[in-house]
Amino acid sequence: MKKERKKRLRHIAERRRERQERRAAAEIVGTLTVAAAGYGFVRQEDGGDDIFIPAPMVNDAIDGDVVKVEILPPRVSVPGDAERGPAGRVIEVLERKRDVFVGELLENNRIRPLNTRLPDEIFLHGSRHGAQKGDWVKFRLDDAGDGVWRGEIESSLGRAGVLAADLDAVMAEFHIPARYTAEEDLAAQQIVPREISRVDRRDLFVVTIDPADAKDFDDALSVVPNENPDLVTIGVHISDVAAYIAPKSDFDQAAAMRGFSCYLPGRTLPMLPPALTKKISLQAGQESFAHTVFLDVDRATGEIVASRREHSLIRVAWRLDYPTVQKFADENVSPAEWDDALRDALKILLETTRKMRSFRAHKEAFIELPLPEIRILCSEGENKILGLEKKLSAESEQLIEECMLAANSAVGNELIERGIAGIFRIHPEPEEEKALEFSDLMKEGFQLSCGDITERTNCNHFISRLPDDPRREVILSALLRSLPRASYAAEASIHFALGKLRYSHFTSPIRRYPDLAVHQQLWNFDSKMRLRNHHSLEKVAEKASELEENNDNAYYAASDRLKLRYLEEKLEAGEDMLFDGVIARVLSGGLQVDIAELGIYGFVPLGQLGGSFDRGKAGLRETHGLRSYCCGDTIKVRLAQIDFDRNSAVFVPAGR
């Protein structure tokens, strides 16, 4: 432990020296990412720490620009500022990555961009091209120059507030490819699968377990007899998509361009043509080509002691869904049509995956953030927002997750052991600056000590000690935001959250292109065909990481926008919208409040609190009274208005 500590201290000292050297550099070039709050970060072209750009220092740059940055000296008046990452100001925009955006046309020839990372208002010049106030428009952005942002409308995309038009606007803003055409769908349906040596596994008892409304089925499970009574063998069967999608084929290129299936509220845009997806899905009652990983698991400990892989022919016996399997896990209650073979197989799967999860928790110390997802439910055909759904991970989903994690790890290990170039899922440790920022928030806002969250064991210890009250979700959300994004790479590295070092993605080739690329590599290896090299797959990994982040941003933009539309409809209908919230941050202009029931952050303006307040480290305290507002405090609030200009819901204290 002492050696590790000394090593870590040396690393921190080296990082500190590097930061100081970078501060001494006059100018740096990199790509700017702007947050919704206006500040940004510049990722340096030659590597190194990201450079923080305060909102006033962003100047005329916008999200995605390649910029030249001047490093700012440490602020002497701010304790510890020299130890933080470098800060700077944009002095020149070298390259605009894009200049066409989407926004809503307002009165007085103004456009409100859909992308919250752009300036709040764009002033229209030139023709409207038939667009009316309240329409979504595609516009070309001109350089600000004099500090005023201007744009010229290129086309109208439909009426804001109409569900289909809202989703069209999101797709246009984030460049999400359109659905496959009927002609493409028909052509994909005619694909004849390639041949490869297969093992006939139709004698295995195979089931799929998916959401009740699932459309594609790329994974299935079986319990396989094992001669050793101390072991249980689980078969993880994945749709053998590489049999239908050969490298460099038309639909391979189309899938690579999309990168992933895109799931917007009320609209699904599959990576592969729907007719082909249906054809290659592991449908119950049908024979299917699969790419199978067998896992030998120690019955007593849950340790995976061996694995092997093969191309197989299977027949799925049952299609199951999460709610039904969960009821069986909780209450041992099953539908009347279930037979003993199914019940026995599920009991073995549940018992085994519980042991696997326990073993993994002990050995790998994975980080678990049990945060619910609040989904907005929509019906595009009816142009209707149906409501909200709270989704928590249940044991039926963890059963599948454990098997998929194990199969992905087995494939990642095989790629390395056999020297096959592949694509790996990586997740770096938290950056020291982010960890320090989170630590400060916990200490000053919540009066909690989190320790060094760059160490996974410390992170888990902190999570285990969190209060079991409404503050818990707020803290877990803040912790999640302090972690870096997972991404893809052609070189295996740490996956911090999972505690793994050799981890690939293999189990979702229907909806993730990196998985399909790995399937194609293994197909070529098994067929003794030419493999793609490391350099080629590094490009695939980099592009996939970009596309994944873009898809996520599109989903969040659509979800946030439609949640606000949903709340606006409720207000217009005269409903009194009361909610319990937790103060997440105390800002100069008011309170940021986590509304768990809605899955959003709301804003309570300072003026709505009544009276005058002094702001300190702990929060707001009434100047001549007893009231105070601090991070972690619960507060009952009433929805007052929807501020689409700031893409937020405005609340007032329930008593006002």
N, C-alpha and C positions, 0 to 999 in steps of 0.2 A: 504493500500500500504506500509506504514512504517513497519507494522508487517511482511509483506512478504519480504521486503528488509532485515530486521534484521535476519529473518529466513535463507534467502539466504546467507547472510554474514557469519552466523554461519556454514552453510553447507560448504562454501568455506574454512573457517578456519579449519574445521574438515578434509576436503580432503587434505589440505596442510599438516596438522600434520601427516596424514596417509602416504602421499608421503615421508615425511622426515623420518618416521619410516622405510618405505620400503627401502629407500636409505641406512639406517644403516645396513640392513640385508646383510650378506656376499654373499649368493648365493640363486638363485631362479630357480625353474624348470617350464617350460612351453613349448608351441608349437610355433614354429617360422613360421611367414609368411613373405616372401621376396617380395619386390616390384621389378618391372622391372629395376628401377634405381640402385638396388643393396642393398639398406638399408632394414631393416626389423623391425618387431614388434614381441614381444613374449607375448602371452596370458598366463597369470599365471594360473596354475592348481587350485590354491585356490582362484581365483578371484582377484579383484584389477585392477588397471590401467595397460594397456598394456605397455611394456617396449620397448623403442625405441633402435634399434641396428644400429649404423652407419655402412655404407658399409664395411669399413676396419675391423670392429669388428665382422662381421658375420663369419669370418674364414672358417672352412671346413663344415659348416652347409648348408643345402639347405632347400628350402620351404617345410614345413610340418614336419620337424624334431622335436622331443622332445629334448630340450636342457637344459643345466645348464648354468645360466647366472650370471655373476658377475656385481653388480651395480657399476656404475661409479660415482665419486663425482661430485657435481656441478662445472661448469667452472666459476671460479672467474672472469675471463676476459669478460664473456658474461653477460651483465645486464639481470636480470630476469630469469637466467637459473635455479636457485633454485626453482622458482615457477612453472616451467614446469614439465611435467611428467618425470618419471625416465628414465635414459638411461643406457645401459649396454653393455657388450661384451660377446660373447659366449665362454665359456671355455671348454665345453664338449658336444658332441652329445650322448645322452642317447639312442635314438631309431630312426631308419630310418623308416618312414611310408611307403615309397616305394623306389624301386631301379631300376624299369624298366621304360624307357621313350622313347620318339619318337624324331627323329631329321633327318636332311638332311645330307647325306654323301657327304663330300667335297673332294677336292684333298689333297694329302699328309696325307691320313689316319686321317682326322679330321671329327668330327660330330658337326653340329650346331643344338642345341636343339630347338625344336618348342616352348617349354615353356620358355618364357623370364625371368622367375624367377630362371632359372638354370644358371650355368657358361656359358660364351659365347662360349667356345670351349671344346670339349671332344676329347681326343686322342684315336684312335682305337687301340686295341690290339686283337690278335686272328683272326679267320677266318671272311671273309666278308659274307659267306654263299650266294654267288651269287649276292650280292648287287653291284651296279655300282655307280660311281660318279653321283650325282643328284637324287638319290633314297631317298625316305623316308624309314627310318629303325627304327626298335624297338631295343633298346639297353639296356644292363644292366650296371648300373653305379657302378664303384668301388670307394672306399674311396680315397680321394685325398692323404692323408698322407704327401707326400713331396710337396704339393701345386699344383701338376699337376693332373687334372681330367682325368680319363681313363674310357673307356667303351668297352663292348664286344657286337657285333651285334648278335641278336637272330633271326631276320627275316627281309625281305624286304616288304614294304607296297605299292610299286608302285612309279611312277615317279613324283617328285615334279614339280608342274606347270600344271599337269593334274588334272582337277577339282575334279574328283571322288577320285583320290589318295590324294589330299589335304584334302578333307573332311574325308576320311578314317583315315588319319594321326591325324586329330583333334579328331576324335572319340576314337582312340586308346590312345592318350595322356591323354584325360580327362575321359577315361573309360565310354564312353557313350554306353549303350547297343545297340546291333544290332536290326534291324527290326524284327518284329515277323515273324516266318516262315509261309509258306502256310498252314501247318498242324495246327498250333496254331490259325491262322485266321479262318480256317474252324471250329475248335472246339468251338471258341468263338461265331461264328455265330449260333451255335446250342443251345446256352443257352436259357432256358425257364425262363421268368421273374417270380420272386416271387410275391405272391399275398398280397395285402394290401387293406384296405377299401379306396375307391377313390370317389371323387365328380366329376360327369359328368359336365365338363365345355366346351363342344363342341359348346355351343351356343355363347361363347365369340368370339369377333373379335380379333384374335391373329396375330401378325406379328413378324418376325425376322428382325433385322438390323445388318449387318455384313460387313466385307470387301468384295469387289466384287469377290475375288478369294478364299473365305472361303471354307473349306472342311468339318468342323464339326460345328454344331449349338446347343450349349448347353443352350442358353437363348432366351426367347421370351417375348413380352410385350402385354398387352391388357388394354383398358380403360373400366372399369366396371361401370355400372349404380349405383348411390348412392342415397338413399332416401333423404339425406340431401343436398340441393342445394349449400351449402357453402363448400362442400367437393367433391373432385374427387378421385376415387379409381383406382389405377394402379395395375394390376396383373403382377408380375414378375414370369415367368414360367421357371423353370430350369429342364433340363433333369433328370429324376428320375433314375440315374445310379445305385443307391443302389438296385434297383429291379433286376438288372442283375449281380451285383458284390457283393456277400455276403462276410462278413468278413472271412478271413483265407482261402477263396477259392483259387484255382490255379491262377486265373487272378487277384485276389486281391493282392496276394503276388508278382505277376509280376509287377503290377502297383506300389506297394509300393517300389519295388526295383528300378524302373525308377524314381518315384517321380513326374515327370512332362513330358509333351510332350516336346521334344527338337526341336527347330527350328533353323537349320543352314542354311546359304544362299544356296538355291537350294536343300535343303534336309530336309524333315520333318520326325521326328521319334516319332510317337504317343505313349502316355502312355498306351492306350488300343489298342487291335488289330483293324486295319482299318475297317474290315467288321462289327465288333461290334459297333465301333464308328458311322458308317453310319446307323446302325440299330437303335441306341438309340438317334441319333440326331433328333432335332425337325424340320423335313422336311415339307416343304409346301405341303398342300394337303393330308397329312397323319395323322392318329390318333396317338398320342404319349402319353406316360406316363410322367407326369411332377410332380415336387415338387414345389408348388406354394406359394409365399408370397404375400399377398394383403396389399397394403399401402393406408391408408386414408390420403389424403393430403388437407390441407387448401388451397382453391383456391386463397385467397387473399394474404396469407403470404408465402406459400410454406412449412409450417411446417408439418411434419408427425405426426399426432395426434394419430394414432393407427395402428396396424399391426396384421395380423393373418396368419397362415400357414396351408396348407393342401396338401394331395396327390391328384392329379387330372388327368383327362383324357381330353386332348385338341386336337384341330385341327388347325394347322397354316394355315391362309388364304393367307398370302402373304410373300414371301421372298424378302426383300429389301436390298439395299446396301448403304453404307455411301455416296458415291458421289451423287447418285440420291436424297437421302433424304436431303443432304446439298443444292442441287440446289433448292429443294422445300422450304427449310428454308430461303434461301437467296433471291430467286426471285419469290416465290409462283408459280413455274413452275413445272408441273408434267407430266409424260408420258401419252400418250393417253389412255392406258389401265387401268389407275387408276380410281377407282369409288369414289363416294362422301363419302361413308363410310370410305374408307382408308384416304382420304384427311382430313376428320373431325377428325378421330382418331389421325392422326399425328399432326394436329394443337393443339389438347388438350395436347398431350404428350410434344410438344415443349414448349407451354406456361407454363405447370405445372413444367417441369424440369428446366426451367429458374428460376422460383420462388423458387424451391427447392435449386438450386445452390446459389441463392442470400441469402436465409435464412441461409444456411450452412456457407457461407462466413462470415456472421455477427455473428452467434452464435459460430462457431467452429474455425473461423479464419484459415482455412486450407491454407497450403503453395502451391502456384502454381508456377511451374518453366516451363514456356512455351518454352521449348527447342525442336528444330526440330530433327528428327532422319534421318540420311543419310544412307539408306540401299543399300547394293550391291546386284544387281539382277543377278541371275545365271540360266543357264539351264544345269543341270547335264547331261541330255541325249545328248546334243550337245557339251558337254565339252566347254561351252562358257560363258564368263562373258558378260552380256548384257548391263550393265551400272549402273548408280546410280539413286536413287530415294529419293527426299526430302519429308519427311512426317511430317506434323504438325497436332496436334489435332484440329478437327473442331467441330462445335456445334452438328452435327449428332452423333459424337462419345461421346460427353459430355452428350447427352440425355441418351444413354445407360449407361454411367458411373454413372450418378446420381442414376438411378434405381438400378444398381448393388450395389453401396455403401449403399443405403438405405436398400436393402434386406440383405446384409451382416451384417449391424448394427442390424437389427431386429432379426436376428438369434443369433448373439452374445449376445444380451440382453436376449433372451429367454433361452439360455443355462445357463446363470448365474441365472436368476430368478427362473428357475425350478431345479437348482442344478444338471444339466447334465454336466458331464465331457466333455470338448470339446477342440478344437484347435483354437487359436486366432492369429491374425496378429498383431504384435507389432513393434514399431519403437521408440527407445529411443531418448531422447533429445541429441543434439550434445555434445560431450565431451568437457570439458572446454579447453583442450589443442588444439583440432582441431579448436574450435571457436577462440582462441587467434591467432592461425596460420593464419586463414582466415582474421582476423581483421588486422594483420600485413601486409598481402599481399595487402589488399585493401588500407591501409594507405600509405605504402611505394611504392607500384607499381602503384596504380591507383588514389592516393590522394583522397580517399573516406573514410568516416566514416560509418561503418556498425552497430555500437552499439553492444549490446549483443545478438548474434543470437541464444543463447540457449533459448531465449524468443521468442515465435512464432510471437507475435505482432510486436516486433522489426524487426524480419526477414521480415515480410510482408511490413513493412514501408520502409525498405531498398530497397526491390525489386521494390516497387512503385516509388521510386525516382531515379531509374537507368536511365542513359542516353539512349535515343532511337537512338543508333548508333551501329556500329559493336562491340564495347566493351561489349555491353549488354550480348551477348551469352557467351563470354569468362568468364565474371563475374558469370553468372548463372551456368556455368559448374563448376567453382571453388567452388561455394556455394554447389552445389550438391555433390561434392567430399568430402566436409567437414562434410556432414551428415552421420550418421551411416547407415548400411544396415538395411532394414526391415527384420524381421524373423518371425518364428512361435514359439508359446509356448502354454503350456497347462494351463497357468495362464493369465487371461486378464490383460493388462497393457496399458500404453499410446501408441497411434500411433501419434507420434509428428507431422508428415507432414499433417495428416488428422484432427488432433485435436479431436480424438475419444478415448474413454476409454474402450468401450465394442465392439470390432470389430472382427468378425470372417471372414473366407473365405468359401463361400457356393455356389457361382454362376458359378463355372467352374469345375464341378466334372469330366468332360471328360478329362481334360488336367492337373489338379492339384490334387495330392493325398490328401493333407490336406482337400480340399473341399469334396472329396469322403468320407474320414473318418468321417467328420461331418455329411454328408448325412446318413452314416451307423449308427451313433449314434442316430440320430433322427428317423430313421426307427425302430431301436430296441426299442426306447422309445415309439413311437406310437404303436408298436406291443406288448408292454409289455414284451419284451425280455431282456436278460441280457445285461447290458451296459459295455463298456470298462471303466476301472478306470483311474484316473488322472495320475498315474505313467506310465501306458501303453501308454497313449496319449502323455506324455512328451517325451518318446522315439521316437514316430512317428514325433513329432514336431522338435526335434533336428536333426533327420535324414533328414527330408524334407528341413530344412534350409541349411544343408550341400549340398544336391543334387541341390537345387535351385542355390546356389552360383556357384557350379561346372558347371551347365548348362549355366549360364551366362558367366562364364569364357571361356567355349568352344565356345559360340557364338561370343564373342569379339575376340578370337584368330582367328576364321575362317574369320570373317568380316575384321579384320585388315589385315590378310594375303592376302585375295582376293582383297582388295582395292589396296594393293601394287602391286599385279599381274596385275591388271587393269591399273594402272599407268605405269607399266613397258611396257605393250603392247603398250600404247600410245606413250611412248618414242621411242620404237623400230620402230614404224610406222612413226617416224619423226615429230610427232605433237609438236608444240610449246606450252607448257603447262604453261600459265600465270594465276596467281590467286591473288586475294586480300586477304591479311591475317591481323591478329591482333596479336601483340606481347603479348603472355600470360605470359611468364617468361623470365627474362634475366639471363642466366646461365654463368658460368665461361668460357665455351667453345663456346658460341654462343647464338642464340635466339631460343626459342621455340615459334612457330607461329601457331596460330589457323587458319586452312583453312576451313572456314565454308562450302564452296561449296562441299568439299570432306568429311567433318565430321572426320577429322584427325588433329593431331598436326604434323607439319613439323619442320625440324631443319635447321637453317641457321648457318653454321660454322662461327666463329669469323673471320677467315682468309678471308672469302668471302666478308666481309664488306668493305675491303680496308682501308688503313691507320691504325693508332694506336688509341686505346680507353682507357679511364680510367673508372673504374667501381665504381659507387656510389650507394647509396640507391635507387635513382630514376631510375638508369639504366646505359647505356653506353653513354659517351660523348667523342667526338673526341678530342684527345690530342692537336692538333694544327689546329683546324677547328671548324665549326659550327654545324656539324651533331651530332645528338643524337638518341638513340634508347631506348625507355622506354615502360614499360607495358601499354597496351591500345593504343599504336600508331598503325596506319594502315601502311602496307607496301606491295608493289606489288612485288611478287616473281615469279621466274621461276623454274620449276621442273628441277633439274640437274641430279639426279640419285636415284636409289632405293637401300638402304642399308639393305639387308636382315639380315646381321650379327647383326645389332642393331634394326631390325624390324621397320625401319623408312624411311621416304621420305626426301631426302636432297634437299634443295632449295637454290637459290642464289638471291640476289636483282635483280629485273628485268633490271636495268640499266647496269648490269655487264655481 
